[in-house]
Amino acid sequence: MRQFFGMSESGNLSEAVRGLERPQFIMLMSNSDQFEAHVKALEARYPGVPSIGCIGMSYDTRIVEKGVGVAAFLDGVSATANVLEQVSTMPVKYIRRLEEDLTKVDASSSNTVCIDFCAGNDACVLTTINSVLKKRKIQLVGGTGDGGKVSMCGRIYEDSVAYALVKNNGGRVKTYKENIYRQLGNYRFIASNTDRANYIIGSLNGQPAKQVYENILHVTDQEILTQTFKNPFGKLNGDDTCIVSIKDVSGNALACFRQVNDSDVLNLLQLADYREVVRETIETICREFPRRSAVFSVNCLFRYKLFSEQGYMQKYLQDMGALGSHAGLVGYGEHYNNRFVNQSMTCVVFE
């Protein structure tokens, strides 16, 4: 199989898809002003080709901040696209679609991946999707777009998740997750007074969450939202740690980008040597996939901001470009199999 990536910083879709012929699956990453027009134009240009789309920045060796990016797979994949609607209340109502799609592409754990673009309520969405994927051990990579909208095959949906099942007819697929944070000290917190609907942590070890964070890191209210780039929370998930980014200060509580429940165990994280972590990720992928057809990744918006502030973003894309054909989305939350994570990179590698 092959991966195509085209971009237009001015939002010219014709420019972005120049040279794309006979795609077998397409991903659209557009801006909020032109999203609807791009969705319609893409379907008109490639009618009947499975496609999903969202609002967000995209990249290969360069980043497109406000225009349009198009990633496509061709020459050796089988794909189908669909949506689960009402994700804020009842995504399971539409789960039959996913079950039928798995049969349609004859999905296998070794060569099939689910790629999703979500409009929100990610944790519930992933739990719902995983209830089906786990039966065949199908891996998943995806992320959250902006504006509460996604697209599928020429139509725009709100309160939905657009997904595609992509089967590599010429080799394996595997998903990866990269964490550039490590535990800070021996801090261990039990969350309480949480608001699950609004992703709020009220207290940590019985003390106001905001006060605990400020006292440990010696920061003010105004500094918390940038300090989370270096010191997010970590939520223990078996032998793994899911990153929990701080979104806002809410009185003496902290609003986050992912759900934290009463009695969840959290720790505090610190930024590691991210250049070394990226190098190790690339080495691992090269070792496990000596022959690579494509890599599609989702990088968190906070990673993009951090890398940009550190003058590393362009070097990062060049480093990842050494893997071969690498493209991706800057997301507002990242999906890795059944996990919703923050401040991470997730990707799928095609042999």
N, C-alpha and C positions, 0 to 999 in steps of 0.2 A: 504494500500500500504506500501511498504518498500523502503528504500533508501540504496544502497550499495555504499561504497567508498573504493577504493583500490589505493595504490601508490607504486611507485618504485623510489627511489632516484637515481638509476643508469640508469633509463630509460628502464627497462625490462618490456615490456607490459604483458608478461605471468605472471610475479609476481604481477603486479598491478590488474589483473582480476582474480586472483586465488580465487575460491569459487563463482564466479559470474555465475549463471545458469539461463537460461530462462529470461533474461532481457526484458523489454517492451519498454525501452528508455534508451539511453546511451549518456553521455557527456564526451568527451575526452579533456584533458588539458595537452598539451605536450610542449616539448622544440623545438627550431628552427631547431636544427640539425637532430632530429629524427621525426619531425612532419609527413612528408610524409610517412615514413615507418610505423609509428604507425597507421595512417589513413587506410592504406591498410591492415595491420595485423588485426586491429579491425573488419573491414568489413568481412575479411576471417573467423574470429572466430565466428562472430555473423551475418551471412548474412541475410539481409532483416529486421534487427531490426532498427527502426528509430534512427539516431544518428546525433549529431552535435559536432564540435570540433574547437579548436583554440589553439594558442600558448600562454601559460601563466602559472604562478604558481598556485598551487591548495592546498587545505588543508582540514583536518577535525580537529582533536585535535593536529595535527602536520602540518607543511608546507613543500611542495615539491617545491624546488626552481629551479632545473634544470632537474629533471627526468620526470615522467609522473604520472598523476592522472586520475582516471576513476570514475565518478559518474554515477549511474544507478538507475532507478526506476523499481520496479517489484511488482507482486502480487496485482494487482488492479488498474492499470492505462491503459488508452487508449492514444496513442500518434501517431503523424505524424510529419515528418520533411521535410523541403524544403529550398530553397534559393530565395532571391531576388537579382538579379545581377545588374551590372552597377550602384552601389549606389552613385558613385561620380557624375553621370550625370542624370540617369533616372530610379530610382528604381520602380517608379510607373508603368513602362512598364510591370512588372511581377506581379502586385498586384492580378491578377486573381488567381494565385496559392494560395495565402492566403485565398481568398474568398472561394475557393473550399475546402481547408483544414478545414476551420471552419465547413463546412457542413459535411465533412468526419467524424470528431470526435463528431459531434452534440454538439458543444461547448456551455457551459452555463456560465453565469457570476459568479455563486456560486462555481463551481467546476473545472473550466478550466483556465489555465495560459499559456501565451506565454513566452517562454524562448529564448533569442537570443544571438548569438555571432556575433559581427560586425567587419568589416575590416576598417571602417572609415566613415566619413560624417554622424556621428550619428544623429545629429539633424534632418536632412532631412529624414533619414531612419525612425526615430521614428514618424515623422509627417506622412509619407507615410503609415506605418503600422497601426498607430492609426486611420487613416481615415476608416479603415475596422473594427478594433477591437472595436471601440467606439459604433458601431451599436449594438453589443451584450454585451457591457460593460465588455469586456474581459481584465483582468489585464496583465501586462507585467513586467518581470525582465530580465536584461541581462547586457552585457558589451562589451567593445572593447578588442580584443586580440592583440597580437604583430605581427609584420611581414607582415601586410597587407593581411593575408590569413585566411580563415576559411574552415571547411570541413563539408560535409553533406553526410551521407550514403556511405562512401568510396571514395568520390571525393573531391579534393581540389579546392577551388574557390578563386580568387582574386577579389578585388573591389566588394565584395558581403556581404550580411548578411545571416547567417544560422539561421534558427529559428525552433522551435518545438512547437506544441500545445499539452499540456499535460493535460489530463482530469483525475481527481481523482474520481474513481468510488465508493470510500468509504467515501467521506466526502467533506468538504469545502476546498478552497484555499484562501489565502489572501497575498497581497504584502505589504511590509513595506520599509520605507526609514529612515536611521538614520543620523542625522546631529550633529556633535560634535563641531560646531562653533556657536557663538553668536555675535550679533552686537557690534562693537567697537565704543563707543562714538556716536555722532550724525552725523557722516560723511555721506554725500549724494552727489553722483556725477552723472552728465550727460555725457555720453560717446559721443565722436565725433572723427572725422578723423580716423574712424575704417576701417579696411580691412577685410571684411567678409570672403573672401576666405582663408586668412592666420590667422584668429582669432586674429587680432592685434587691440589693443586699442591705438590710437594715443594721444588723449587728454582727460582729465577729468576736467570738468568745465572750459574748455578753456586753461588749462595749460598742458604741456607735462606730459603724464601719469607716466613715470618713475620718474620724479622730484616730483610729488605729492606723490607717494608711499614712496620714500626715505625721504622726508621732514617730513611726519607724523610719520614714524616708526624709523627714524634716522638710516638708514642702507645704505650701499654702494652698488654699482652695483653688486659686487661679492656676496653679502649676500642676494640679492633679491630671488634667486632660492631656498634657504633653508628657508627664512623667510615666504614664501608662505605656508609652512606646518602649521605655526601658525597664519598667517594673509592673507588668500585669500580674494578675492572680493566676494560679494554676489550680485546676480542679482534678483531683485524683480519680482516674478511671482505670481500675485494675493496675496493670504495670505501666500505664501510660498517663501522661498529664495533658489535659486539654486547657489551652490558654483562654483566660477570661479577661477581655479588654474592658476598661472603664469607659463608659460613654458620657456620663454627666454626673454632677453632684446634685443630689436631691435632698436638701436640708442637711441632716446628719447622716444620710444614707448615700450609697453609691449605686447609680444606674449603670448596667453593663450591657454588652452586646450579645450575651448568651445567658440562658436561664440558670439561676442558682437556686436551689431549694433548701428549706430548713434541714439542718443536720448534714448538709454536704460538707466534705472535708476539703479545705483549700490551703494552699501554701502561697508564698510570695516568690516571684521569679525575678531574675536579673538577666540583662542582655549578655549573651556569650560572645565569643569571637565569631561573628556571623560570616566573615570571609572564610574562615576555616571550616565552619559548618557547611557552607555552600560547596566548598571543595570536596568535602567528604561525601556529600550527597551525589555530586557528579561522578566521583570515583565509584561509588556503590552502583549507580545506574550503569556505568560503563562495564563494570565487572559482571553484573548480572545480565546485561543486554549488550554483548559485544557488537551485535548488528541492530541498529535502531532505524526504524522508518520514520518515527515521529514522536514528539513529546508535546502534550498539551497540559498546561498548568493553570492554576488559579492562585494568584498572589493577593494577600490581604492589602486593603487600602492603607492600613497602618504601616505595613512593611514598605510599601511604596513611599510613604511620607518619610519614614525613618531613613531608608536608603537614599532618598533624594536629599534630605538634610545632611547626610554624611558624605554626599558626593559620590555615592557608590552605585546608584541605580543603573547608569549606562554600562558600567563595568560588569554589574551583575548580569545584565541581558547578554553581554558579549560572552561572559563565562558560560552561561546556560546554552548559548548558541553553539558552543563547541560540541554539544551533544548531537548536533545535526539540525534537523528541522524542529525548532522549538517555537511555540506560540502560546498565547494565553490571555486570560482575563484578569483585571484588577477587581476583586470582589469585596463585598461588605461582610463577608463571612465565608468560611471555606468548608467544604464537605469532603470527608474522607471515609469511605465505606458507610458505616452507620453513625459516624461522629460529626457533630457540628463544632468547628473550632474557630478561634480568632487568631489574628496576628501570625498566621502560618502560611506555608506554601503546600499545596497538594498538587499532584500531577499523575497523569497516566502515560506510560511508555508503551509504544507499539514496536514489536520486533519487525 
